[in-house]
Amino acid sequence: MFRKKRTFLAILLVATFIMVGCSSNQSYVADDSAYGLKVELDIPSKLLADVSASSLADNITITKAEIGLYKDDQSIESKNLQNPLEENQIGFSGVEVGESYEVRVNLKGSLRGQDEVEILYRGEETTQEIAADSMTSVEVEVKALPAKSLTVVEVIADEEIAQIRLEHPVKGSLSKDYEEGVRFEDGEGGVELTPSRWDLIVELEGDHSNYKDFILLLPTEEKEISINIDTEEEGGEPGVGINITTHISPNAPRGLSVDKDGNLIWDEVENATAYRVYKSETAASDDVELVDTVSENQFVGLDEEKEYYYWIRAWTNDGYSSALSSPYFTGGGGFDLGADPAEKINLSVIEEMDWGDLHNSIGGINETIMQAFYWGMNRDLSPDDPDTRSDFFGDEHISVNFKTDYPEEGNLWQLFAERADDFAEAGFTALWFPPAHKGWSGLGGTTAADDVGYGVYDKWDLGEFDQEGSIRTKYGTRSELENAIEALRDAGVKSYYDVVFNQRFSGAIKEIELDKDSPDRAGETVETYVDLGVQKGRKANYTEGAWGDLWHDFIWDERAFTAGDTIIIDYDEDGNPIHEHGHYMFSADEDFHGTDDRTWGDIFQPSYFHMSDYLMGLNVDFYNYPDWDYQNPKKNPVSDELKAWGEWIVNDIGFDGFRMDVIYRLDSKFVHDWIHHVQQSTERDIFFVGETGFSRRDDLVGYLEYIDQRGAQEQGELENYDDLVHSVRSIDYSFRRGSMTEMGTNLGQGSDFDMQRLHESWSDALVNHPDVNMRRRATPYLDNHDTSRANVFTHHNDFDPNTNEHSIRRFNNQLYAYILTRAYGEPIVFWKDYYQFGMQEELDKMLRARKYFAYGLPWEHPEANDQGVYTYSRLGVNEVPGTGLVLLLSNYDMPGEASKELFSGRANTTYIDYTGNVEGTVTTDENGMGVFRVRGEEDRGWSIWVPIGWDGDWADLAR
C-alpha cells in the first residue's frame, strides 16, 4: 500500500483586528528556515483612524487562538496559542504530501472584564498542496465577528424623540422611529455591525435638531445603552448635550452547592441586587422555569420530593441580568442532597479485587505513599548555621525556621503516632520514614541527633544506645519508633524504612595503603577514618545466638569497604587534623578471593554517562571481604549481616517495606539477593522501591531488567513481572525530570508547556511505559527531600546547584492530580507540600478521589487534548457502582473555563467536579459522552469529575 510522505505545514495568520500593542513590528517572526505557524497581528489603519487603540484595549481581552486543520470537514489536528498577541507562530505535523487542508482559526477572549470567554475573531483559508520536503505556508486573514445588536433602553430628554440613527462611514446607516427599547440588529437592512466606532444620532420632534455622539461596538456584543440629552445645549455639536451610558450585565453566578442545612448557595456576584432561581428536569438551559427571586445568595426551598437541575441568574438595580449559571443537580441514583458521593463506594469489594480488574499496581484499594520528612526538619536555620551558606541556598535568607515554626516535628516518631488516624483518613496507605538508624556525629561538634540519617554509623542502633553524642536519633528513640509503627498499623497505614546501605561515616583513624588503581593518591599510604570499632547497637542486636549462619565475627574496617572520601594530610599546631577530600580506593589483601585486585561493584551503566558505584563516605564492598569463602557465594560477612539486619527491621521492628537509597550505585547482585532474602524471611508482602536516579525511561527500564537478570543467574530463570513481591520498583525520576520539570519550574515553560505531552504515548515516564507491568513498578512524585533542598527556606528558592535540581513551584495541584489519578504506579506525596505549602485541602480532595474513584480501564483522549488542556478518564469497574472519573488539567493561567466533549465510559450518568473548582453537573448521553469543564486559572485549573447518579444499569460501555 502506498503511504504518503509526511511533512510540516506552517501557517501564517494575519489578524485584521483592533487591539493595542499588536502592530506587525512588534510581532515575533520565525526563522524562514524553520517549520511552524507564524501569526502576524495587523491593525487595519481604517479602524484606527477614528478611535484610539487604547480605548479598545480597555474593553477587549484576547486570551488564546484555536487553530485547526481540516480535511473534508474532518478534524485532522488542532492546537492552541496562549497569548497570541505576544507569541504568533505554531507548527503542525502529520500533513500528507500532495494534499491540501482547510485551516480554521478562532481568537477567543472576553469583553469589558466579563468572565465569559467566547470567539471574537474568526478566519479560514485553504492551503496549497503540500510539497515534498519543504515548508508550506498559508496566510489566514482573521476578522472580528460583528456585534450582535444595539438596544437603546431609554432616552431621557425634555422634548419628544423622533428618530435614532446609527451611522458608519463605510458600512452605512440604520434609522428607526424611537420607542423605548428600540433595537438595531446585525444584518438588518443589509448593514453589518462591524466592531468599530459608530455615530449615534438622536433627532428630536419639532425642530428636528440632532444630538450626536459616538459609541464603540465590540465583537459579538449585545450592547444596551441609555441616553441622557440636555436640550439646553445648542448647536448639535458631536458630544455636546448628550450622555450615553453603557449597561454592563453582571457575571453569571458561580460556586453552586448545598450547605449543611440543605439550602442552595452560590458565590455573591458584584453589583447584583437580586437573584432569580430556576429549575428544570433536564440539563437543558432552554427548559427552565422560574421558581423564586431572592435578594441574598441563598435559596431556601429545594424540592425534597423530586430531583431537579437548579440554575441562578443575577440581576442589577437597573434591570440588567447575567447569563444563567451552570446547573446544580440535586439527585440521581440515590444521591443524597449535599452528600459526599464517595460514601456510596463499596471499598470492601475493591479490597478483594485483582489489579488486572482495577488497573492499579497490586490490587485492592489504591496505594499512596507520603514521604514524611525533609532536609532541614527540626533545624534552627539561622544565618550562622553551616547549612545556610550562600553557595548552597543562594542569597535569599531566612523566611522560615523549622525548629520554631514546626515544633511538633522535633519528635517525629511521636508525631507519626499522633497523626496515624489522620494519615489513614486522608487516603495514605504508607509512610516513607527517614533513615531510623544512628547517624554520624560529624566533624563539626554536632551529635547523631542532628543527622538526617544519610550519614550511617550504626544500623543496629535505632535510638537505643549512647553513642555519637546521643541516645536518640534525630527523630526519637527506638521505643517511640516502634510505637509509631504500631499506631500506623492499627490505623491501616504501612511503614517503609529508608535504607542506606552505603555512606558509612565516623570511625577511628587508621593508616592504610591505597590501591594502585585508586582515582586519587594511587599506591600511597594515608591516614583516614575507616575503623568503625565496636558499635553498641550492632554488638547488642547482631549476635551469633540470634542469627546463626548469618552471623560473622568481623570488623567494619577497610576490608569491608572499597573506598572513602576523606584522608588526613597533616595536623595543625593544636594537633587538629587537616583534611583532603577525593576518591581513595583501598588496597586488597593477598587472600582477596585469590587475587590482590580491588574491584568496584557490578552496577548498571546508563546510556548517557559512565556510572561509578562510589558516591560518598565509606563505600561498602558487599562480596569481597578477605576471609570470604569465594567458592561459596552464599556465605559472605558483609552481605550476610545486611540480610540479617533486613530480617530484623521487618520481623522484629515491624516495618512493611523499604525505600532503597541510591540503589543504582549498589552492586546489582547484592540488591537482588537482599530483596529476595528479606522477602523470603516473612509471610507478609514486603514493598521495595529504589532510588534510580536516571532521567531517561529506557535507563530506568534497563536497570530494573538488569536487577531481574542478576536473579536469573542465580535461579536459572527470569522472575515473573506479575509477582511484584519479588521485584523492586523504581522512583519515577524520568517523569519528574521530564514533564514535571518543564511544566512546574521556572526552568520550564509553565503556561506555555504543551499539555498534549502528558498523553501516555508522548510522555517519557515509567508510569506511562507501554508495558503495563513496567508501569506497575513506577512510583511517580513531584518533590522529595533531595529535589526540595532548594526550597528549604521558601517554596520559591527553586534551584540547588549542589543537586542540580529545580523545585516544582508551579501547577503543583495539576501535577499531583495527574499522578494521583493515574492507572498503575504508586504515587508519593511530599510532607512539605501537604503540611507547609498550603496544599493540604486540595490534596485531601485528590487523595479521596484516588481512594474511592480512580479505578478501571484508563482512557486517553488525544482528539480532545490541546496545548492548554489535558484530559483522561478512568472508566470505573462494573462490580463497584460509582467508581471512575474524568480528569481535566489546564495550564492556560487565565480566567474562564475550557470545555471538552469526552468519553466517560458510563451512559446517562451525572458527574460533579470533586475538587469543587467547577460548579454544576455534567450528564453523559447514551454513548457515555459528556461536555466536561475545567477552569483556566493556575490556582483552579484541575477538575476531577466523579459519578453521583445514573439511569439504568452500571455498565462499562468500553467492554
C-alpha positions, 0 to 999 in steps of 0.5 A: 500500500502506498503511504504518503510522505509526511511533512510540516505545514506552517501557517501564517495568520494575519489578524485584521483586528483592533487591539493595542500593542499588536502592530506587525513590528512588534510581532515575533517572526520565525526563522524562514528556515524553520517549520511552524505557524507564524501569526502576524497581528495587523491593525487595519489603519481604517479602524484606527483612524477614528478611535484610539487603540487604547480605548479598545484595549480597555474593553477587549481581552484576547486570551488564546487562538484555536487553530485547526486543520481540516480535511473534508470537514474532518478534524485532522489536528488542532492546537492552541496559542496562549497569548497570541498577541505576544507569541504568533507562530505554531507548527503542525505535523502529520500533513500528507504530501500532495494534499491540501487542508482547510485551516480554521482559526478562532481568537477567543477572549472576553469583553469589558472584564466579563468572565465569559470567554467566547470567539471574537475573531474568526478566519479560514483559508485553504492551503496549497498542496503540500510539497515534498520536503519543504515548508508550506505556508498559508496566510489566514486573514482573521476578522472580528465577528460583528456585534450582535445588536444595539438596544437603546433602553431609554432616552431621557430628554425634555422634548419628544424623540423622533428618530435614532440613527446609527451611522458608519462611514463605510458600512452605512446607516440604520434609522428607526422611529424611537420607542423605548427599547428600540433595537438595531440588529446585525444584518438588518437592512443589509448593514453589518455591525462591524466592531468599530466606532459608530455615530449615534444620532438622536433627532428630536420632534419639532425642530428636528435638531440632532444630538450626536455622539459616538459609541464603540461596538465590540465583537459579538456584543449585545450592547444596551445603552441609555441616553441622557440629552440636555436640550439646553445645549445648542448647536448639535455639536458631536458630544455636546448635550448628550450622555450615553451610558453603557449597561454592563450585565453582571457575571453569571453566578458561580460556586453552586452547592448545598450547605449543611442545612440543605439550602442552595448557595452560590458565590455573591456576584458584584453589583447584583441586587437580586437573584432569580432561581430556576429549575428544570428536569433536564440539563437543558438551559432552554427548559427552565422555569422560574421558581423564586427571586431572592435578594441574598445568595441563598435559596431556601426551598429545594424540592425534597420530593423530586430531583431537579437541575437548579440554575441562578441568574443575577440581576442589577438595580437597573434591570440588567441580568447575567447569563444563567449559571451552570446547573446544580443537580440535586439527585440521581441514583440515590444521591443524597442532597449535599452528600459526599458521593464517595460514601456510596463506594463499596471499598470492601469489594475493591479490597478483594479485587485483582489489579488486572480488574482495577488497573492499579499496581497490586490490587485492592484499594489504591496505594499512596505513599507520603514521604514524611520528612525533609532536609532541614526538619527540626533545624534552627536555620539561622544565618550562622548555621553551616547549612545556610551558606550562600553557595548552597541556598543562594542569597535569599535568607531566612523566611522560615525556621523549622525548629520554631515554626514546626515544633511538633516535628522535633519528635517525629516518631511521636508525631507519626503516632499522633497523626496515624488516624489522620494519615489513614483518613486522608487516603495514605496507605504508607509512610516513607520514614527517614533513615531510623538508624544512628547517624554520624556525629560529624566533624563539626561538634554536632551529635547523631541527633542532628543527622538526617540519617544519610550519614550511617554509623550504626544500623543496629542502633535505632535510638537505643544506645549512647553513642555519637553524642546521643541516645536518640536519633534525630527523630526519637528513640527506638521505643517511640519508633516502634510505637509509631509503627504500631499506631500506623498499623492499627490505623491501616497505614504501612511503614517503609524504612529508608535504607542506606546501605552505603555512606558509612561515616565516623570511625577511628583513624587508621593508616592504610595503603591505597590501591594502585588503581585508586582515582586519587593518591594511587599506591600511597599510604594515608591516614583516614577514618575507616575503623568503625570499632565496636558499635553498641547497637550492632554488638547488642542486636547482631549476635551469633545466638540470634542469627546463626549462619548469618552471623560473622565475627568481623570488623567494619574496617577497610576490608569491608569497604572499597573506598572513602572520601576523606584522608588526613594530610597533616595536623595543625599546631593544636594537633587538629587534623587537616583534611583532603577530600577525593576518591581513595580506593583501598588496597586488597589483601593477598587472600582477596578471593585469590587475587590482590585486585580491588574491584568496584561493584557490578552496577548498571551503566546508563546510556548517557554517562559512565556510572561509578558505584562510589558516591560518598563516605565509606563505600561498602564492598558487599562480596569481597571481604578477605576471609570470604569463602569465594567458592561459596557465594552464599556465605559472605560477612558483609552481605550476610549481616545486611540480610540479617539486619533486613530480617530484623527491621521487618520481623522484629521492628515491624516495618512493611517495606523499604525505600532503597537509597541510591540503589543504582550505585549498589552492586546489582547482585547484592540488591537482588539477593537482599530483596529476595532474602528479606522477602523470603524471611516473612509471610507478609508482602514486603514493598521495595522501591529504589532510588534510580536516579536516571532521567531517561525511561529506557535507563530506568527500564534497563536497570530494573531488567538488569536487577531481574537478570542478576536473579536469573543467574542465580535461579536459572530463570527470569522472575515473573513481572506479575509477582511484584513481591519479588521485584523492586520498583523504581522512583519515577525520576524520568517523569519528574525530570521530564514533564514535571520539570518543564511544566512546574519550574521556572526552568520550564515553560509553565503556561506555555508547556504543551499539555498534549505531552502528558498523553501516555504515548508522548510522555517519557515516564515509567508510569506511562511505559507501554508495558503495563507491568513496567508501569506497575513498578513506577512510583511517580512524585513531584518533590522529595527531600533531595529535589526540595533542598532548594526550597528549604527556606521558601517554596520559591528558592527553586534551584540547588546547584549542589543537586542540580535540581529545580523545585516544582513551584508551579501547577503543583495541584495539576501535577499531583492530580495527574499522578494521583489519578493515574492507572498503575504506579504508586504515587508519593506525596511530599510532607512539605507540600501537604503540611507547609505549602498550603496544599493540604485541602486540595490534596485531601480532595485528590487523595479521596478521589484516588481512594474511592474513584480512580479505578478501571480501564484508563482512557486517553483522549488525544482528539480532545487534548490541546496545548492548554488542556489535558484530559483522561478518564478512568472508566470505573469497574462494573462490580463497584457502582460509582467508581471512575472519573474524568480528569481535566488539567489546564495550564492556560493561567487565565480566567474562564473555563475550557470545555471538552466533549469526552468519553466517560465510559458510563451512559446517562450518568451525572458527574460533579467536579470533586475538587469543587473548582467547577460548579454544576453537573455534567450528564453523559448521553447514551454513548457515555459522552459528556461536555466536561469543564475545567477552569483556566486559572493556575490556582483552579485549573484541575477538575476531577469529575466523579459519578453521583447518579445514573439511569439504568444499569452500571455498565462499562460501555468500553467492554 
